[in-house]
């Protein structure tokens, strides 16, 4: 495989031809912030948080969509890059609810993580804000478009991973949305409830209804298991709090399915605590079921 040499933050790296700056940086352990980028989805370059400084380039290109070239010199945390990222974050939080203390995604929110990294506490930009009604019509997913940052991850996941194409962009400018066809509630759309959109969402715009108010992300113990519903053998992590299952989380390193799950694998675990569930083998004696030895 043909490779090119470049320098990132003073370190030389060899990357395959066609690699992006972000991929080359990850090869040497350099973490470049990103919101719209996901390794399982097509690159989009929308959020611009992954901008870097490239010697000889008067602009700050997005690392997730810029291919490496021979002799390229890259700085990922230069003063101009840091200033640009802070401005981008300030623009994002200008129209984002700062209710992190009660948000179910706290501890697993990329926006909050990067605001902490770059010390962004509020925004100097003021103006009109969205006040969308929270859509909890879906039996499994809570959708809060006030927290959507238009990264497009849910749209691409629905199209590229599930093949359902239920989500898309509607409207323009300030009123632009990543929403269902016709902007109808989830329950009225063609959603198959697979939850791929939830798995890739970097903020609290999409969350699992079963885990709402149950636990902070850092309080959850992850227990790897195999889905019991069919013979595919999908793996996922059970989210456990105080010895009780509260939900299912995708496992990126699952060998069969990656983060992909169907509605049964992701949301149909609640039979575990159903009062009608059999917890011991039964045998019929004299017309009545009794516990077997």
C-alpha positions as CSV (number, residue, x, y, z in Angstrom):
1,X,0.0,0.0,0.0
2,X,1.4,3.4,-1.0
3,X,2.0,5.7,1.9
4,X,2.8,9.4,2.4
5,X,4.9,11.1,5.0
6,X,3.7,14.2,6.9
7,X,4.3,15.9,10.2
8,X,1.6,16.5,12.8
9,X,2.5,18.5,15.9
10,X,6.2,18.0,15.2
11,X,5.8,14.2,14.9
12,X,6.4,12.4,11.6
13,X,3.8,9.9,10.6
14,X,3.3,7.7,7.6
15,X,-0.3,7.3,6.5
16,X,-1.9,5.4,3.6
17,X,-2.7,7.4,0.5
18,X,-6.3,8.7,0.7
19,X,-6.2,9.0,4.5
20,X,-7.5,12.1,6.1
21,X,-5.6,14.3,8.5
22,X,-7.9,13.1,11.3
23,X,-7.1,9.5,10.6
24,X,-3.4,10.2,10.4
25,X,-3.5,12.0,13.7
26,X,-5.2,9.1,15.4
27,X,-2.4,6.9,14.2
28,X,0.0,8.7,16.5
29,X,-2.5,9.2,19.4
30,X,-3.4,12.9,18.6
31,X,-7.0,13.5,19.5
32,X,-8.7,16.1,17.2
33,X,-12.2,17.2,18.4
34,X,-15.1,16.3,16.2
35,X,-18.9,16.3,16.4
36,X,-20.2,15.4,13.0
37,X,-17.5,12.8,12.2
38,X,-18.2,9.1,12.9
39,X,-16.0,6.3,11.6
40,X,-19.1,4.3,10.7
41,X,-20.7,7.1,8.6
42,X,-19.7,8.9,5.5
43,X,-17.6,12.0,6.1
44,X,-19.5,15.3,6.1
45,X,-17.3,18.1,7.4
46,X,-20.2,20.1,8.7
47,X,-19.4,21.0,12.3
48,X,-15.9,22.4,11.5
49,X,-14.7,21.6,15.0
50,X,-11.9,19.5,13.6
51,X,-10.2,22.4,11.8
52,X,-6.4,22.3,11.9
53,X,-3.6,24.6,10.6
54,X,-1.7,23.3,7.6
55,X,1.5,25.1,6.6
56,X,1.0,27.1,3.4
57,X,-2.8,27.0,3.6
58,X,-4.3,30.4,4.5
59,X,-7.5,28.6,5.6
60,X,-8.2,26.2,8.4
61,X,-9.3,23.0,6.7
62,X,-11.5,20.4,8.4
63,X,-9.3,17.4,9.3
64,X,-12.1,14.8,8.8
65,X,-12.4,15.5,5.0
66,X,-9.0,16.8,4.1
67,X,-6.7,14.1,2.6
68,X,-3.0,13.9,3.6
69,X,-0.3,14.9,1.1
70,X,3.4,14.3,1.0
71,X,5.3,16.7,3.2
72,X,2.2,18.2,4.8
73,X,2.9,20.0,8.1
74,X,-0.1,20.1,10.4
75,X,-0.7,21.8,13.8
76,X,-3.8,20.6,15.7
77,X,-3.7,23.0,18.7
78,X,-2.2,26.2,17.4
79,X,-3.5,29.6,18.7
80,X,-5.6,30.2,15.6
81,X,-7.1,26.7,15.7
82,X,-8.0,27.0,19.4
83,X,-9.6,30.4,18.8
84,X,-11.6,29.0,15.9
85,X,-12.8,26.0,17.9
86,X,-13.8,28.3,20.8
87,X,-15.8,30.5,18.4
88,X,-17.5,27.4,16.9
89,X,-18.5,26.1,20.3
90,X,-19.8,29.5,21.4
91,X,-21.9,29.6,18.2
92,X,-23.3,26.2,19.0
93,X,-24.2,26.9,22.7
94,X,-25.8,30.2,21.7
95,X,-28.9,28.2,20.7
96,X,-28.4,25.2,22.9
97,X,-30.1,24.7,26.3
98,X,-27.5,24.8,29.0
99,X,-29.4,22.4,31.2
100,X,-26.4,20.0,31.6
101,X,-27.2,19.4,35.3
102,X,-30.4,17.6,34.4
103,X,-29.6,16.3,30.9
104,X,-29.5,12.5,30.7
105,X,-26.6,12.6,28.2
106,X,-24.3,14.4,30.7
107,X,-21.1,12.4,30.9
108,X,-21.5,11.2,27.4
109,X,-22.1,14.5,25.6
110,X,-19.4,15.5,23.1
111,X,-20.5,19.1,23.1
112,X,-20.1,19.4,26.9
113,X,-16.8,17.6,26.7
114,X,-15.3,20.1,24.2
115,X,-16.7,23.1,26.0
116,X,-14.9,21.9,29.1
117,X,-11.7,21.3,27.1
118,X,-11.7,24.9,25.7
119,X,-13.3,26.6,28.7
120,X,-16.5,27.7,27.0
121,X,-19.0,28.5,29.7
122,X,-21.5,30.6,27.8
123,X,-21.8,32.4,24.5
124,X,-21.3,36.1,23.6
125,X,-23.7,35.6,20.7
126,X,-27.3,36.5,21.5
127,X,-30.4,36.3,19.5
128,X,-33.5,34.2,18.8
129,X,-33.6,30.7,20.2
130,X,-35.5,27.6,19.3
131,X,-38.3,26.4,21.5
132,X,-39.3,23.1,20.1
133,X,-41.7,20.8,21.9
134,X,-40.0,17.6,23.1
135,X,-41.2,14.7,21.1
136,X,-41.8,11.6,23.3
137,X,-44.3,10.0,21.0
138,X,-41.9,7.2,20.2
139,X,-42.2,4.4,22.8
140,X,-38.4,4.1,22.9
141,X,-36.8,7.4,22.0
142,X,-37.0,10.9,23.4
143,X,-36.3,13.6,20.8
144,X,-35.3,17.1,21.9
145,X,-34.5,19.2,18.8
146,X,-33.6,22.1,21.0
147,X,-30.3,20.2,21.7
148,X,-29.7,19.3,18.1
149,X,-26.5,20.7,16.6
150,X,-27.2,19.7,13.0
151,X,-24.2,17.3,12.9
152,X,-26.3,15.1,10.6
153,X,-25.1,11.9,12.3
154,X,-28.7,10.7,12.8
155,X,-29.6,11.4,9.2
156,X,-26.6,9.4,7.8
157,X,-27.1,6.6,10.3
158,X,-30.7,6.1,9.3
159,X,-29.8,6.1,5.6
160,X,-26.4,4.3,5.6
161,X,-26.7,1.9,8.6
162,X,-30.4,1.1,8.7
163,X,-31.3,1.8,5.1
164,X,-34.6,3.3,6.2
165,X,-34.0,6.9,5.1
166,X,-36.6,8.1,7.6
167,X,-34.6,11.3,8.6
168,X,-33.5,14.2,6.5
169,X,-32.9,17.9,6.6
170,X,-35.9,20.3,6.3
171,X,-36.2,24.1,6.0
172,X,-33.3,26.6,5.7
173,X,-31.2,28.9,7.7
174,X,-32.2,29.4,11.4
175,X,-35.1,27.0,11.0
176,X,-33.1,24.1,9.5
177,X,-33.9,20.8,11.1
178,X,-32.7,17.2,11.1
179,X,-36.1,15.6,11.3
180,X,-38.6,13.1,9.8
181,X,-40.1,13.3,6.4
182,X,-42.8,15.9,6.6
183,X,-41.5,16.9,10.0
184,X,-44.1,14.6,11.7
185,X,-43.6,13.1,15.2
186,X,-41.5,10.0,15.3
187,X,-44.4,7.7,16.0
188,X,-46.1,8.9,12.8
189,X,-43.0,8.5,10.6
190,X,-41.5,5.4,8.9
191,X,-39.2,4.9,11.9
192,X,-38.5,1.2,12.6
193,X,-37.3,2.0,16.2
194,X,-33.8,0.5,15.7
195,X,-32.3,3.4,17.7
196,X,-29.3,3.9,15.4
197,X,-29.9,7.6,15.5
198,X,-29.6,7.5,19.3
199,X,-26.4,5.5,19.2
200,X,-24.6,8.1,17.0
201,X,-26.1,11.3,18.5
202,X,-23.3,13.3,20.2
203,X,-25.6,15.4,22.4
204,X,-28.8,15.0,24.3
205,X,-31.0,15.6,21.3
206,X,-31.8,11.8,21.1
207,X,-31.9,9.7,24.2
208,X,-33.2,6.3,25.3
209,X,-36.6,6.7,27.0
210,X,-36.0,3.7,29.3
211,X,-32.9,5.3,30.8
212,X,-34.4,8.8,31.3
213,X,-33.7,9.8,34.9
214,X,-32.3,6.4,35.8
215,X,-28.6,7.1,36.1
216,X,-25.7,9.2,35.0
217,X,-23.6,7.7,32.3
218,X,-20.6,7.3,34.7
219,X,-22.8,5.4,37.1
220,X,-23.7,2.7,34.6
221,X,-21.9,-0.5,34.6
222,X,-21.5,-2.0,31.1
223,X,-22.0,-5.8,30.9
224,X,-21.3,-7.4,27.5
225,X,-23.8,-10.0,26.3
226,X,-25.2,-11.5,23.2
227,X,-28.7,-10.8,22.0
228,X,-31.1,-13.7,22.6
229,X,-33.7,-12.9,19.9
230,X,-32.3,-14.5,16.7
231,X,-29.3,-16.5,15.4
232,X,-27.3,-13.5,14.2
233,X,-25.4,-13.3,17.4
234,X,-25.3,-9.5,17.9
235,X,-23.3,-8.2,20.9
236,X,-24.2,-5.2,23.0
237,X,-23.6,-3.8,26.5
238,X,-26.3,-3.9,29.1
239,X,-26.4,-0.7,31.1
240,X,-26.7,-1.7,34.7
241,X,-27.3,0.5,37.8
242,X,-27.4,-1.0,41.3
243,X,-27.6,-4.5,39.9
244,X,-30.6,-3.7,37.7
245,X,-30.7,-3.4,33.9
246,X,-31.9,0.0,32.8
247,X,-31.1,-0.2,29.0
248,X,-28.9,-1.4,26.2
249,X,-25.9,0.4,24.7
250,X,-24.2,-0.3,21.4
251,X,-20.7,-1.8,21.5
252,X,-18.4,-0.4,18.9
253,X,-16.1,-3.4,19.1
254,X,-18.9,-6.0,18.7
255,X,-17.5,-8.4,16.0
256,X,-20.8,-9.2,14.3
257,X,-22.8,-6.1,14.3
258,X,-20.7,-3.2,15.5
259,X,-23.1,-0.6,16.8
260,X,-26.0,-1.7,14.7
261,X,-29.0,-3.3,16.5
262,X,-32.6,-3.9,15.6
263,X,-35.6,-2.7,17.7
264,X,-35.7,-6.0,19.6
265,X,-32.0,-6.1,20.5
266,X,-31.9,-2.5,21.6
267,X,-35.3,-2.0,23.3
268,X,-37.0,-5.4,23.9
269,X,-35.0,-6.3,27.0
270,X,-37.8,-5.2,29.4
271,X,-39.2,-8.7,29.5
272,X,-36.6,-9.5,32.1
273,X,-38.6,-7.7,34.8
274,X,-42.0,-8.6,33.5
275,X,-44.2,-10.0,36.3
276,X,-45.5,-12.7,34.0
277,X,-42.1,-14.0,33.2
278,X,-41.3,-17.6,34.2
279,X,-38.4,-17.7,36.5
280,X,-38.3,-21.4,37.1
281,X,-39.2,-24.5,35.0
282,X,-42.8,-25.7,35.5
283,X,-44.4,-29.1,35.1
284,X,-48.1,-30.0,35.1
285,X,-49.3,-32.4,37.8
286,X,-53.0,-33.2,38.3
287,X,-53.8,-30.4,35.9
288,X,-51.8,-27.7,37.7
289,X,-48.4,-26.2,37.0
290,X,-45.9,-26.7,39.8
291,X,-42.2,-25.9,40.1
292,X,-40.0,-28.7,38.7
293,X,-37.1,-30.1,40.7
